[in-house]
Amino acid sequence: FSTFSTPPLKLKIFKYLILKEVWKMLKTIYINGMQCEHCKMRVEKVLNSINGIKNVSVNLDNKNVVIECEGEIEEDNIKEAVEEIGFEVVDIK
């Protein structure tokens, strides 16, 4: 019996979940031109189509979108996708 055995499966899963949470990021995209539910749905659809974006939350009153992504997403890809459907990206934070 070795004292340097591999950790039990539960410990491996726990470590994986912690590491997975570290790589999630939130970004806020400020967009001009969104006015209605149709605009909201178009923005959600285009952002959800970008690889790595896991959750999209559009706020029409604040004219912004909060996205949850795994890993790093190129801001140029986000901006290009949103502007292709007719909206103006003011800032991404």
mmCIF file as gemmi writes it, N, C-alpha and C atoms, coordinates in Angstrom:
data_model
loop_
_atom_site.group_PDB
_atom_site.id
_atom_site.type_symbol
_atom_site.label_atom_id
_atom_site.label_alt_id
_atom_site.label_comp_id
_atom_site.label_asym_id
_atom_site.label_entity_id
_atom_site.label_seq_id
_atom_site.pdbx_PDB_ins_code
_atom_site.Cartn_x
_atom_site.Cartn_y
_atom_site.Cartn_z
_atom_site.occupancy
_atom_site.B_iso_or_equiv
_atom_site.pdbx_formal_charge
_atom_site.auth_seq_id
_atom_site.auth_asym_id
_atom_site.pdbx_PDB_model_num
ATOM 1 N N . PHE Axp A 1 ? 0.849 -1.188 0 1 0 ? 1 A 1
ATOM 2 C CA . PHE Axp A 1 ? 0 0 0 1 0 ? 1 A 1
ATOM 3 C C . PHE Axp A 1 ? 0.882 1.235 0 1 0 ? 1 A 1
ATOM 4 N N . SER Axp A 2 ? 0.659 2.131 -0.931 1 0 ? 2 A 1
ATOM 5 C CA . SER Axp A 2 ? 1.464 3.334 -1.07 1 0 ? 2 A 1
ATOM 6 C C . SER Axp A 2 ? 0.781 4.515 -0.375 1 0 ? 2 A 1
ATOM 7 N N . THR Axp A 3 ? 1.573 5.353 0.263 1 0 ? 3 A 1
ATOM 8 C CA . THR Axp A 3 ? 1.021 6.558 0.892 1 0 ? 3 A 1
ATOM 9 C C . THR Axp A 3 ? 0.768 7.651 -0.14 1 0 ? 3 A 1
ATOM 10 N N . PHE Axp A 4 ? 1.256 7.479 -1.357 1 0 ? 4 A 1
ATOM 11 C CA . PHE Axp A 4 ? 1.064 8.465 -2.43 1 0 ? 4 A 1
ATOM 12 C C . PHE Axp A 4 ? 0.063 7.958 -3.459 1 0 ? 4 A 1
ATOM 13 N N . SER Axp A 5 ? -1.015 7.383 -3.01 1 0 ? 5 A 1
ATOM 14 C CA . SER Axp A 5 ? -2.024 6.871 -3.943 1 0 ? 5 A 1
ATOM 15 C C . SER Axp A 5 ? -2.829 8.034 -4.526 1 0 ? 5 A 1
ATOM 16 N N . THR Axp A 6 ? -3.548 7.738 -5.581 1 0 ? 6 A 1
ATOM 17 C CA . THR Axp A 6 ? -4.377 8.777 -6.196 1 0 ? 6 A 1
ATOM 18 C C . THR Axp A 6 ? -5.542 9.121 -5.277 1 0 ? 6 A 1
ATOM 19 N N . PRO Axp A 7 ? -5.982 10.381 -5.323 1 0 ? 7 A 1
ATOM 20 C CA . PRO Axp A 7 ? -7.085 10.791 -4.454 1 0 ? 7 A 1
ATOM 21 C C . PRO Axp A 7 ? -8.374 10.065 -4.833 1 0 ? 7 A 1
ATOM 22 N N . PRO Axp A 8 ? -9.269 9.923 -3.902 1 0 ? 8 A 1
ATOM 23 C CA . PRO Axp A 8 ? -10.548 9.287 -4.207 1 0 ? 8 A 1
ATOM 24 C C . PRO Axp A 8 ? -11.312 10.073 -5.267 1 0 ? 8 A 1
ATOM 25 N N . LEU Axp A 9 ? -12.225 9.406 -5.921 1 0 ? 9 A 1
ATOM 26 C CA . LEU Axp A 9 ? -12.987 10.009 -7.011 1 0 ? 9 A 1
ATOM 27 C C . LEU Axp A 9 ? -13.748 11.264 -6.551 1 0 ? 9 A 1
ATOM 28 N N . LYS Axp A 10 ? -14.321 11.247 -5.356 1 0 ? 10 A 1
ATOM 29 C CA . LYS Axp A 10 ? -15.063 12.412 -4.862 1 0 ? 10 A 1
ATOM 30 C C . LYS Axp A 10 ? -14.155 13.639 -4.785 1 0 ? 10 A 1
ATOM 31 N N . LEU Axp A 11 ? -12.918 13.46 -4.36 1 0 ? 11 A 1
ATOM 32 C CA . LEU Axp A 11 ? -11.981 14.573 -4.274 1 0 ? 11 A 1
ATOM 33 C C . LEU Axp A 11 ? -11.633 15.102 -5.662 1 0 ? 11 A 1
ATOM 34 N N . LYS Axp A 12 ? -11.468 14.201 -6.629 1 0 ? 12 A 1
ATOM 35 C CA . LYS Axp A 12 ? -11.171 14.623 -7.998 1 0 ? 12 A 1
ATOM 36 C C . LYS Axp A 12 ? -12.326 15.445 -8.567 1 0 ? 12 A 1
ATOM 37 N N . ILE Axp A 13 ? -13.554 15.003 -8.326 1 0 ? 13 A 1
ATOM 38 C CA . ILE Axp A 13 ? -14.725 15.731 -8.827 1 0 ? 13 A 1
ATOM 39 C C . ILE Axp A 13 ? -14.794 17.102 -8.171 1 0 ? 13 A 1
ATOM 40 N N . PHE Axp A 14 ? -14.563 17.18 -6.88 1 0 ? 14 A 1
ATOM 41 C CA . PHE Axp A 14 ? -14.59 18.451 -6.157 1 0 ? 14 A 1
ATOM 42 C C . PHE Axp A 14 ? -13.554 19.416 -6.727 1 0 ? 14 A 1
ATOM 43 N N . LYS Axp A 15 ? -12.338 18.933 -6.966 1 0 ? 15 A 1
ATOM 44 C CA . LYS Axp A 15 ? -11.287 19.791 -7.54 1 0 ? 15 A 1
ATOM 45 C C . LYS Axp A 15 ? -11.699 20.287 -8.921 1 0 ? 15 A 1
ATOM 46 N N . TYR Axp A 16 ? -12.319 19.412 -9.724 1 0 ? 16 A 1
ATOM 47 C CA . TYR Axp A 16 ? -12.758 19.79 -11.053 1 0 ? 16 A 1
ATOM 48 C C . TYR Axp A 16 ? -13.808 20.903 -10.978 1 0 ? 16 A 1
ATOM 49 N N . LEU Axp A 17 ? -14.76 20.773 -10.06 1 0 ? 17 A 1
ATOM 50 C CA . LEU Axp A 17 ? -15.81 21.786 -9.93 1 0 ? 17 A 1
ATOM 51 C C . LEU Axp A 17 ? -15.233 23.13 -9.515 1 0 ? 17 A 1
ATOM 52 N N . ILE Axp A 18 ? -14.261 23.127 -8.622 1 0 ? 18 A 1
ATOM 53 C CA . ILE Axp A 18 ? -13.616 24.378 -8.211 1 0 ? 18 A 1
ATOM 54 C C . ILE Axp A 18 ? -12.894 25.005 -9.391 1 0 ? 18 A 1
ATOM 55 N N . LEU Axp A 19 ? -12.127 24.229 -10.126 1 0 ? 19 A 1
ATOM 56 C CA . LEU Axp A 19 ? -11.401 24.762 -11.283 1 0 ? 19 A 1
ATOM 57 C C . LEU Axp A 19 ? -12.368 25.263 -12.348 1 0 ? 19 A 1
ATOM 58 N N . LYS Axp A 20 ? -13.466 24.57 -12.538 1 0 ? 20 A 1
ATOM 59 C CA . LYS Axp A 20 ? -14.444 24.98 -13.533 1 0 ? 20 A 1
ATOM 60 C C . LYS Axp A 20 ? -15.034 26.342 -13.167 1 0 ? 20 A 1
ATOM 61 N N . GLU Axp A 21 ? -15.316 26.576 -11.9 1 0 ? 21 A 1
ATOM 62 C CA . GLU Axp A 21 ? -15.864 27.862 -11.471 1 0 ? 21 A 1
ATOM 63 C C . GLU Axp A 21 ? -14.876 28.997 -11.686 1 0 ? 21 A 1
ATOM 64 N N . VAL Axp A 22 ? -13.597 28.74 -11.514 1 0 ? 22 A 1
ATOM 65 C CA . VAL Axp A 22 ? -12.573 29.769 -11.68 1 0 ? 22 A 1
ATOM 66 C C . VAL Axp A 22 ? -12.559 30.281 -13.116 1 0 ? 22 A 1
ATOM 67 N N . TRP Axp A 23 ? -12.804 29.412 -14.088 1 0 ? 23 A 1
ATOM 68 C CA . TRP Axp A 23 ? -12.701 29.796 -15.489 1 0 ? 23 A 1
ATOM 69 C C . TRP Axp A 23 ? -13.952 30.475 -16.033 1 0 ? 23 A 1
ATOM 70 N N . LYS Axp A 24 ? -15.015 30.517 -15.248 1 0 ? 24 A 1
ATOM 71 C CA . LYS Axp A 24 ? -16.209 31.233 -15.707 1 0 ? 24 A 1
ATOM 72 C C . LYS Axp A 24 ? -15.985 32.726 -15.538 1 0 ? 24 A 1
ATOM 73 N N . MET Axp A 25 ? -16.39 33.476 -16.527 1 0 ? 25 A 1
ATOM 74 C CA . MET Axp A 25 ? -16.231 34.927 -16.487 1 0 ? 25 A 1
ATOM 75 C C . MET Axp A 25 ? -17.548 35.597 -16.811 1 0 ? 25 A 1
ATOM 76 N N . LEU Axp A 26 ? -17.725 36.759 -16.255 1 0 ? 26 A 1
ATOM 77 C CA . LEU Axp A 26 ? -18.867 37.585 -16.604 1 0 ? 26 A 1
ATOM 78 C C . LEU Axp A 26 ? -18.372 38.818 -17.341 1 0 ? 26 A 1
ATOM 79 N N . LYS Axp A 27 ? -19.052 39.154 -18.43 1 0 ? 27 A 1
ATOM 80 C CA . LYS Axp A 27 ? -18.746 40.366 -19.169 1 0 ? 27 A 1
ATOM 81 C C . LYS Axp A 27 ? -20.044 41.129 -19.356 1 0 ? 27 A 1
ATOM 82 N N . THR Axp A 28 ? -19.954 42.441 -19.303 1 0 ? 28 A 1
ATOM 83 C CA . THR Axp A 28 ? -21.115 43.289 -19.557 1 0 ? 28 A 1
ATOM 84 C C . THR Axp A 28 ? -20.888 44.021 -20.873 1 0 ? 28 A 1
ATOM 85 N N . ILE Axp A 29 ? -21.872 43.91 -21.756 1 0 ? 29 A 1
ATOM 86 C CA . ILE Axp A 29 ? -21.805 44.549 -23.07 1 0 ? 29 A 1
ATOM 87 C C . ILE Axp A 29 ? -22.869 45.646 -23.097 1 0 ? 29 A 1
ATOM 88 N N . TYR Axp A 30 ? -22.447 46.857 -23.379 1 0 ? 30 A 1
ATOM 89 C CA . TYR Axp A 30 ? -23.365 47.988 -23.474 1 0 ? 30 A 1
ATOM 90 C C . TYR Axp A 30 ? -23.708 48.198 -24.944 1 0 ? 30 A 1
ATOM 91 N N . ILE Axp A 31 ? -25.02 48.169 -25.254 1 0 ? 31 A 1
ATOM 92 C CA . ILE Axp A 31 ? -25.481 48.155 -26.645 1 0 ? 31 A 1
ATOM 93 C C . ILE Axp A 31 ? -26.521 49.242 -26.868 1 0 ? 31 A 1
ATOM 94 N N . ASN Axp A 32 ? -26.345 50.014 -27.937 1 0 ? 32 A 1
ATOM 95 C CA . ASN Axp A 32 ? -27.353 50.99 -28.364 1 0 ? 32 A 1
ATOM 96 C C . ASN Axp A 32 ? -28.25 50.353 -29.414 1 0 ? 32 A 1
ATOM 97 N N . GLY Axp A 33 ? -29.534 50.705 -29.36 1 0 ? 33 A 1
ATOM 98 C CA . GLY Axp A 33 ? -30.459 50.269 -30.402 1 0 ? 33 A 1
ATOM 99 C C . GLY Axp A 33 ? -31.455 49.215 -29.949 1 0 ? 33 A 1
ATOM 100 N N . MET Axp A 34 ? -31.255 48.609 -28.786 1 0 ? 34 A 1
ATOM 101 C CA . MET Axp A 34 ? -32.208 47.607 -28.295 1 0 ? 34 A 1
ATOM 102 C C . MET Axp A 34 ? -33.395 48.337 -27.68 1 0 ? 34 A 1
ATOM 103 N N . GLN Axp A 35 ? -34.617 48.027 -28.171 1 0 ? 35 A 1
ATOM 104 C CA . GLN Axp A 35 ? -35.789 48.739 -27.671 1 0 ? 35 A 1
ATOM 105 C C . GLN Axp A 35 ? -36.942 47.823 -27.276 1 0 ? 35 A 1
ATOM 106 N N . CYS Axp A 36 ? -36.986 46.611 -27.797 1 0 ? 36 A 1
ATOM 107 C CA . CYS Axp A 36 ? -38.161 45.774 -27.58 1 0 ? 36 A 1
ATOM 108 C C . CYS Axp A 36 ? -37.756 44.312 -27.362 1 0 ? 36 A 1
ATOM 109 N N . GLU Axp A 37 ? -38.761 43.481 -27.117 1 0 ? 37 A 1
ATOM 110 C CA . GLU Axp A 37 ? -38.51 42.057 -26.895 1 0 ? 37 A 1
ATOM 111 C C . GLU Axp A 37 ? -37.91 41.392 -28.133 1 0 ? 37 A 1
ATOM 112 N N . HIS Axp A 38 ? -38.29 41.864 -29.311 1 0 ? 38 A 1
ATOM 113 C CA . HIS Axp A 38 ? -37.721 41.299 -30.542 1 0 ? 38 A 1
ATOM 114 C C . HIS Axp A 38 ? -36.223 41.58 -30.603 1 0 ? 38 A 1
ATOM 115 N N . CYS Axp A 39 ? -35.82 42.793 -30.25 1 0 ? 39 A 1
ATOM 116 C CA . CYS Axp A 39 ? -34.391 43.146 -30.203 1 0 ? 39 A 1
ATOM 117 C C . CYS Axp A 39 ? -33.671 42.249 -29.2 1 0 ? 39 A 1
ATOM 118 N N . LYS Axp A 40 ? -34.29 42.07 -28.046 1 0 ? 40 A 1
ATOM 119 C CA . LYS Axp A 40 ? -33.714 41.238 -26.99 1 0 ? 40 A 1
ATOM 120 C C . LYS Axp A 40 ? -33.48 39.813 -27.493 1 0 ? 40 A 1
ATOM 121 N N . MET Axp A 41 ? -34.485 39.252 -28.16 1 0 ? 41 A 1
ATOM 122 C CA . MET Axp A 41 ? -34.354 37.883 -28.664 1 0 ? 41 A 1
ATOM 123 C C . MET Axp A 41 ? -33.269 37.766 -29.723 1 0 ? 41 A 1
ATOM 124 N N . ARG Axp A 42 ? -33.14 38.769 -30.594 1 0 ? 42 A 1
ATOM 125 C CA . ARG Axp A 42 ? -32.107 38.728 -31.634 1 0 ? 42 A 1
ATOM 126 C C . ARG Axp A 42 ? -30.712 38.763 -31.021 1 0 ? 42 A 1
ATOM 127 N N . VAL Axp A 43 ? -30.522 39.635 -30.009 1 0 ? 43 A 1
ATOM 128 C CA . VAL Axp A 43 ? -29.226 39.746 -29.346 1 0 ? 43 A 1
ATOM 129 C C . VAL Axp A 43 ? -28.901 38.445 -28.601 1 0 ? 43 A 1
ATOM 130 N N . GLU Axp A 44 ? -29.883 37.902 -27.877 1 0 ? 44 A 1
ATOM 131 C CA . GLU Axp A 44 ? -29.67 36.638 -27.171 1 0 ? 44 A 1
ATOM 132 C C . GLU Axp A 44 ? -29.27 35.53 -28.13 1 0 ? 44 A 1
ATOM 133 N N . LYS Axp A 45 ? -29.978 35.441 -29.243 1 0 ? 45 A 1
ATOM 134 C CA . LYS Axp A 45 ? -29.712 34.38 -30.219 1 0 ? 45 A 1
ATOM 135 C C . LYS Axp A 45 ? -28.302 34.471 -30.786 1 0 ? 45 A 1
ATOM 136 N N . VAL Axp A 46 ? -27.879 35.669 -31.172 1 0 ? 46 A 1
ATOM 137 C CA . VAL Axp A 46 ? -26.558 35.81 -31.788 1 0 ? 46 A 1
ATOM 138 C C . VAL Axp A 46 ? -25.445 35.566 -30.761 1 0 ? 46 A 1
ATOM 139 N N . LEU Axp A 47 ? -25.637 36.021 -29.522 1 0 ? 47 A 1
ATOM 140 C CA . LEU Axp A 47 ? -24.601 35.811 -28.506 1 0 ? 47 A 1
ATOM 141 C C . LEU Axp A 47 ? -24.533 34.351 -28.074 1 0 ? 47 A 1
ATOM 142 N N . ASN Axp A 48 ? -25.677 33.696 -27.986 1 0 ? 48 A 1
ATOM 143 C CA . ASN Axp A 48 ? -25.676 32.268 -27.635 1 0 ? 48 A 1
ATOM 144 C C . ASN Axp A 48 ? -25.02 31.413 -28.714 1 0 ? 48 A 1
ATOM 145 N N . SER Axp A 49 ? -24.93 31.931 -29.918 1 0 ? 49 A 1
ATOM 146 C CA . SER Axp A 49 ? -24.305 31.165 -31.005 1 0 ? 49 A 1
ATOM 147 C C . SER Axp A 49 ? -22.774 31.225 -30.957 1 0 ? 49 A 1
ATOM 148 N N . ILE Axp A 50 ? -22.216 32.107 -30.139 1 0 ? 50 A 1
ATOM 149 C CA . ILE Axp A 50 ? -20.757 32.229 -30.032 1 0 ? 50 A 1
ATOM 150 C C . ILE Axp A 50 ? -20.232 31.135 -29.115 1 0 ? 50 A 1
ATOM 151 N N . ASN Axp A 51 ? -19.263 30.393 -29.609 1 0 ? 51 A 1
ATOM 152 C CA . ASN Axp A 51 ? -18.675 29.288 -28.852 1 0 ? 51 A 1
ATOM 153 C C . ASN Axp A 51 ? -18.041 29.799 -27.563 1 0 ? 51 A 1
ATOM 154 N N . GLY Axp A 52 ? -18.41 29.195 -26.433 1 0 ? 52 A 1
ATOM 155 C CA . GLY Axp A 52 ? -17.843 29.573 -25.15 1 0 ? 52 A 1
ATOM 156 C C . GLY Axp A 52 ? -18.78 30.396 -24.279 1 0 ? 52 A 1
ATOM 157 N N . ILE Axp A 53 ? -19.815 30.989 -24.886 1 0 ? 53 A 1
ATOM 158 C CA . ILE Axp A 53 ? -20.796 31.743 -24.105 1 0 ? 53 A 1
ATOM 159 C C . ILE Axp A 53 ? -21.847 30.767 -23.604 1 0 ? 53 A 1
ATOM 160 N N . LYS Axp A 54 ? -22.031 30.757 -22.282 1 0 ? 54 A 1
ATOM 161 C CA . LYS Axp A 54 ? -22.924 29.786 -21.654 1 0 ? 54 A 1
ATOM 162 C C . LYS Axp A 54 ? -24.255 30.373 -21.209 1 0 ? 54 A 1
ATOM 163 N N . ASN Axp A 55 ? -24.305 31.655 -20.934 1 0 ? 55 A 1
ATOM 164 C CA . ASN Axp A 55 ? -25.537 32.269 -20.458 1 0 ? 55 A 1
ATOM 165 C C . ASN Axp A 55 ? -25.572 33.726 -20.904 1 0 ? 55 A 1
ATOM 166 N N . VAL Axp A 56 ? -26.748 34.189 -21.332 1 0 ? 56 A 1
ATOM 167 C CA . VAL Axp A 56 ? -26.919 35.561 -21.803 1 0 ? 56 A 1
ATOM 168 C C . VAL Axp A 56 ? -28.117 36.169 -21.082 1 0 ? 56 A 1
ATOM 169 N N . SER Axp A 57 ? -27.922 37.354 -20.495 1 0 ? 57 A 1
ATOM 170 C CA . SER Axp A 57 ? -29.008 38.046 -19.806 1 0 ? 57 A 1
ATOM 171 C C . SER Axp A 57 ? -29.091 39.48 -20.326 1 0 ? 57 A 1
ATOM 172 N N . VAL Axp A 58 ? -30.174 39.774 -21.057 1 0 ? 58 A 1
ATOM 173 C CA . VAL Axp A 58 ? -30.356 41.093 -21.671 1 0 ? 58 A 1
ATOM 174 C C . VAL Axp A 58 ? -31.23 41.96 -20.77 1 0 ? 58 A 1
ATOM 175 N N . ASN Axp A 59 ? -30.791 43.203 -20.539 1 0 ? 59 A 1
ATOM 176 C CA . ASN Axp A 59 ? -31.564 44.172 -19.769 1 0 ? 59 A 1
ATOM 177 C C . ASN Axp A 59 ? -31.873 45.352 -20.686 1 0 ? 59 A 1
ATOM 178 N N . LEU Axp A 60 ? -33.118 45.433 -21.142 1 0 ? 60 A 1
ATOM 179 C CA . LEU Axp A 60 ? -33.501 46.497 -22.073 1 0 ? 60 A 1
ATOM 180 C C . LEU Axp A 60 ? -33.461 47.878 -21.422 1 0 ? 60 A 1
ATOM 181 N N . ASP Axp A 61 ? -33.827 47.958 -20.146 1 0 ? 61 A 1
ATOM 182 C CA . ASP Axp A 61 ? -33.845 49.261 -19.459 1 0 ? 61 A 1
ATOM 183 C C . ASP Axp A 61 ? -32.444 49.865 -19.355 1 0 ? 61 A 1
ATOM 184 N N . ASN Axp A 62 ? -31.45 49.035 -19.045 1 0 ? 62 A 1
ATOM 185 C CA . ASN Axp A 62 ? -30.072 49.513 -18.905 1 0 ? 62 A 1
ATOM 186 C C . ASN Axp A 62 ? -29.297 49.462 -20.212 1 0 ? 62 A 1
ATOM 187 N N . LYS Axp A 63 ? -29.921 48.917 -21.249 1 0 ? 63 A 1
ATOM 188 C CA . LYS Axp A 63 ? -29.282 48.758 -22.568 1 0 ? 63 A 1
ATOM 189 C C . LYS Axp A 63 ? -27.949 48.011 -22.468 1 0 ? 63 A 1
ATOM 190 N N . ASN Axp A 64 ? -27.991 46.913 -21.691 1 0 ? 64 A 1
ATOM 191 C CA . ASN Axp A 64 ? -26.778 46.106 -21.581 1 0 ? 64 A 1
ATOM 192 C C . ASN Axp A 64 ? -27.11 44.62 -21.561 1 0 ? 64 A 1
ATOM 193 N N . VAL Axp A 65 ? -26.072 43.842 -21.737 1 0 ? 65 A 1
ATOM 194 C CA . VAL Axp A 65 ? -26.177 42.387 -21.723 1 0 ? 65 A 1
ATOM 195 C C . VAL Axp A 65 ? -25.057 41.856 -20.852 1 0 ? 65 A 1
ATOM 196 N N . VAL Axp A 66 ? -25.395 40.959 -19.942 1 0 ? 66 A 1
ATOM 197 C CA . VAL Axp A 66 ? -24.375 40.283 -19.14 1 0 ? 66 A 1
ATOM 198 C C . VAL Axp A 66 ? -24.252 38.874 -19.684 1 0 ? 66 A 1
ATOM 199 N N . ILE Axp A 67 ? -23.026 38.509 -20.037 1 0 ? 67 A 1
ATOM 200 C CA . ILE Axp A 67 ? -22.794 37.155 -20.54 1 0 ? 67 A 1
ATOM 201 C C . ILE Axp A 67 ? -21.885 36.402 -19.574 1 0 ? 67 A 1
ATOM 202 N N . GLU Axp A 68 ? -22.146 35.109 -19.465 1 0 ? 68 A 1
ATOM 203 C CA . GLU Axp A 68 ? -21.282 34.217 -18.701 1 0 ? 68 A 1
ATOM 204 C C . GLU Axp A 68 ? -20.57 33.353 -19.719 1 0 ? 68 A 1
ATOM 205 N N . CYS Axp A 69 ? -19.251 33.353 -19.656 1 0 ? 69 A 1
ATOM 206 C CA . CYS Axp A 69 ? -18.486 32.564 -20.622 1 0 ? 69 A 1
ATOM 207 C C . CYS Axp A 69 ? -17.436 31.736 -19.903 1 0 ? 69 A 1
ATOM 208 N N . GLU Axp A 70 ? -17.101 30.633 -20.544 1 0 ? 70 A 1
ATOM 209 C CA . GLU Axp A 70 ? -16.037 29.782 -20.03 1 0 ? 70 A 1
ATOM 210 C C . GLU Axp A 70 ? -14.776 30.121 -20.802 1 0 ? 70 A 1
ATOM 211 N N . GLY Axp A 71 ? -13.747 30.479 -20.074 1 0 ? 71 A 1
ATOM 212 C CA . GLY Axp A 71 ? -12.497 30.859 -20.726 1 0 ? 71 A 1
ATOM 213 C C . GLY Axp A 71 ? -12.589 32.261 -21.289 1 0 ? 71 A 1
ATOM 214 N N . GLU Axp A 72 ? -11.637 32.595 -22.083 1 0 ? 72 A 1
ATOM 215 C CA . GLU Axp A 72 ? -11.54 33.936 -22.667 1 0 ? 72 A 1
ATOM 216 C C . GLU Axp A 72 ? -12.241 33.958 -24.016 1 0 ? 72 A 1
ATOM 217 N N . ILE Axp A 73 ? -13.071 34.962 -24.228 1 0 ? 73 A 1
ATOM 218 C CA . ILE Axp A 73 ? -13.762 35.166 -25.505 1 0 ? 73 A 1
ATOM 219 C C . ILE Axp A 73 ? -13.236 36.476 -26.084 1 0 ? 73 A 1
ATOM 220 N N . GLU Axp A 74 ? -12.908 36.454 -27.354 1 0 ? 74 A 1
ATOM 221 C CA . GLU Axp A 74 ? -12.417 37.665 -28.009 1 0 ? 74 A 1
ATOM 222 C C . GLU Axp A 74 ? -13.537 38.704 -28.09 1 0 ? 74 A 1
ATOM 223 N N . GLU Axp A 75 ? -13.277 39.892 -27.556 1 0 ? 75 A 1
ATOM 224 C CA . GLU Axp A 75 ? -14.273 40.955 -27.574 1 0 ? 75 A 1
ATOM 225 C C . GLU Axp A 75 ? -14.624 41.377 -28.992 1 0 ? 75 A 1
ATOM 226 N N . ASP Axp A 76 ? -13.663 41.28 -29.909 1 0 ? 76 A 1
ATOM 227 C CA . ASP Axp A 76 ? -13.938 41.623 -31.311 1 0 ? 76 A 1
ATOM 228 C C . ASP Axp A 76 ? -15.001 40.7 -31.902 1 0 ? 76 A 1
ATOM 229 N N . ASN Axp A 77 ? -14.994 39.415 -31.514 1 0 ? 77 A 1
ATOM 230 C CA . ASN Axp A 77 ? -16.006 38.468 -32.005 1 0 ? 77 A 1
ATOM 231 C C . ASN Axp A 77 ? -17.395 38.846 -31.503 1 0 ? 77 A 1
ATOM 232 N N . ILE Axp A 78 ? -17.458 39.254 -30.241 1 0 ? 78 A 1
ATOM 233 C CA . ILE Axp A 78 ? -18.732 39.67 -29.658 1 0 ? 78 A 1
ATOM 234 C C . ILE Axp A 78 ? -19.247 40.916 -30.38 1 0 ? 78 A 1
ATOM 235 N N . LYS Axp A 79 ? -18.374 41.906 -30.512 1 0 ? 79 A 1
ATOM 236 C CA . LYS Axp A 79 ? -18.754 43.172 -31.144 1 0 ? 79 A 1
ATOM 237 C C . LYS Axp A 79 ? -19.209 42.946 -32.59 1 0 ? 79 A 1
ATOM 238 N N . GLU Axp A 80 ? -18.462 42.162 -33.326 1 0 ? 80 A 1
ATOM 239 C CA . GLU Axp A 80 ? -18.788 41.9 -34.728 1 0 ? 80 A 1
ATOM 240 C C . GLU Axp A 80 ? -20.152 41.218 -34.858 1 0 ? 80 A 1
ATOM 241 N N . ALA Axp A 81 ? -20.411 40.222 -34.009 1 0 ? 81 A 1
ATOM 242 C CA . ALA Axp A 81 ? -21.682 39.486 -34.071 1 0 ? 81 A 1
ATOM 243 C C . ALA Axp A 81 ? -22.865 40.399 -33.782 1 0 ? 81 A 1
ATOM 244 N N . VAL Axp A 82 ? -22.755 41.246 -32.776 1 0 ? 82 A 1
ATOM 245 C CA . VAL Axp A 82 ? -23.855 42.142 -32.401 1 0 ? 82 A 1
ATOM 246 C C . VAL Axp A 82 ? -24.057 43.21 -33.468 1 0 ? 82 A 1
ATOM 247 N N . GLU Axp A 83 ? -22.982 43.743 -34 1 0 ? 83 A 1
ATOM 248 C CA . GLU Axp A 83 ? -23.111 44.801 -35.007 1 0 ? 83 A 1
ATOM 249 C C . GLU Axp A 83 ? -23.607 44.266 -36.34 1 0 ? 83 A 1
ATOM 250 N N . GLU Axp A 84 ? -23.388 42.986 -36.622 1 0 ? 84 A 1
ATOM 251 C CA . GLU Axp A 84 ? -23.903 42.372 -37.855 1 0 ? 84 A 1
ATOM 252 C C . GLU Axp A 84 ? -25.422 42.347 -37.884 1 0 ? 84 A 1
ATOM 253 N N . ILE Axp A 85 ? -26.055 42.316 -36.715 1 0 ? 85 A 1
ATOM 254 C CA . ILE Axp A 85 ? -27.523 42.288 -36.685 1 0 ? 85 A 1
ATOM 255 C C . ILE Axp A 85 ? -28.12 43.681 -36.472 1 0 ? 85 A 1
ATOM 256 N N . GLY Axp A 86 ? -27.285 44.719 -36.568 1 0 ? 86 A 1
ATOM 257 C CA . GLY Axp A 86 ? -27.792 46.082 -36.607 1 0 ? 86 A 1
ATOM 258 C C . GLY Axp A 86 ? -27.747 46.894 -35.326 1 0 ? 86 A 1
ATOM 259 N N . PHE Axp A 87 ? -27.014 46.439 -34.331 1 0 ? 87 A 1
ATOM 260 C CA . PHE Axp A 87 ? -26.904 47.188 -33.087 1 0 ? 87 A 1
ATOM 261 C C . PHE Axp A 87 ? -25.488 47.724 -32.922 1 0 ? 87 A 1
ATOM 262 N N . GLU Axp A 88 ? -25.349 48.736 -32.074 1 0 ? 88 A 1
ATOM 263 C CA . GLU Axp A 88 ? -24.037 49.356 -31.853 1 0 ? 88 A 1
ATOM 264 C C . GLU Axp A 88 ? -23.509 48.952 -30.47 1 0 ? 88 A 1
ATOM 265 N N . VAL Axp A 89 ? -22.323 48.348 -30.456 1 0 ? 89 A 1
ATOM 266 C CA . VAL Axp A 89 ? -21.674 48.027 -29.185 1 0 ? 89 A 1
ATOM 267 C C . VAL Axp A 89 ? -20.912 49.255 -28.726 1 0 ? 89 A 1
ATOM 268 N N . VAL Axp A 90 ? -21.294 49.78 -27.554 1 0 ? 90 A 1
ATOM 269 C CA . VAL Axp A 90 ? -20.676 50.977 -27.009 1 0 ? 90 A 1
ATOM 270 C C . VAL Axp A 90 ? -19.435 50.618 -26.199 1 0 ? 90 A 1
ATOM 271 N N . ASP Axp A 91 ? -19.542 49.557 -25.392 1 0 ? 91 A 1
ATOM 272 C CA . ASP Axp A 91 ? -18.43 49.162 -24.516 1 0 ? 91 A 1
ATOM 273 C C . ASP Axp A 91 ? -18.614 47.723 -24.071 1 0 ? 91 A 1
ATOM 274 N N . ILE Axp A 92 ? -17.493 47.09 -23.74 1 0 ? 92 A 1
ATOM 275 C CA . ILE Axp A 92 ? -17.507 45.746 -23.166 1 0 ? 92 A 1
ATOM 276 C C . ILE Axp A 92 ? -16.594 45.786 -21.948 1 0 ? 92 A 1
ATOM 277 N N . LYS Axp A 93 ? -17.139 45.391 -20.814 1 0 ? 93 A 1
ATOM 278 C CA . LYS Axp A 93 ? -16.356 45.378 -19.573 1 0 ? 93 A 1
ATOM 279 C C . LYS Axp A 93 ? -16.406 44.015 -18.939 1 0 ? 93 A 1
